[in-house]
Amino acid sequence: MDIDKALAGLRTAPTDPRLNMIDDAVMAGVLDARTRDAIGLRSMALAAGGALIIGLAGTTFSEAPASTSPALAPLAYAPSTLLGGR
């Protein structure tokens, strides 16, 4: 197959009439994607704001004293330490 002949044949072939409608379909898809992204961003902002308010309220109005625990305590039960027989 000669690529130059194939491309020349493709160049001289009539265009598909459906290509005239592709611009509207692409732009409608872009608008739809932007709308969905805006809704997702709005939802994430609302969730973050709610979490911030709940966190601030929990620390401000809590009457229980704060307690500490070792930061790496869960690593004592890691499979690598259990397999070593320690």
Residue pairs with C-beta under 8 A, 6 or more apart in sequence:
75 81
